[in-house]
Amino acid sequence: KTDFINFISDQEWKSIEPVSSWFGPSSFLMSSMSALFQLSMWIRHCHGYLTENVGIPVWGSYAVFALATLFSGLILGLVSEALMLSLPQ
C-alpha cells in the first residue's frame, strides 16, 4: 500500500511508457481475446447444461462439441472456397 502511495505522490508514473496500442483494452487483439474467453465460458455453460440437465454423459458432451467443431470447419471451408471461386481471376 505504501509503495503505491509513494508511486503516486512521487509522480513515478510519469516515467513509465504507455501501453502499446496493440495491447490496449479497445484494440482488435484484446477484443478478440475477450471474445475467445466469452466463447469458452459459453461452451462450459453448454457442457454443464448437457451433462446436468439433459443427462448426456461427459463423453457424449465431448462428442457433441467434436462434431460441432467438424461441421463448423466444413461449413467455413465450403464458404471460403465458394468465395475464392467467385473472385475474378
Buried (B, 14 or more C-beta within 10 A) or exposed (E): EEEEEEEEEEEEEEEEEEEEEEEEEEBEEEEEEEEEEEEEEEEEEBBEEBBEEEEBEEEEBBEBBEEEEEEEEEEEEEEEEEEEEEEEE
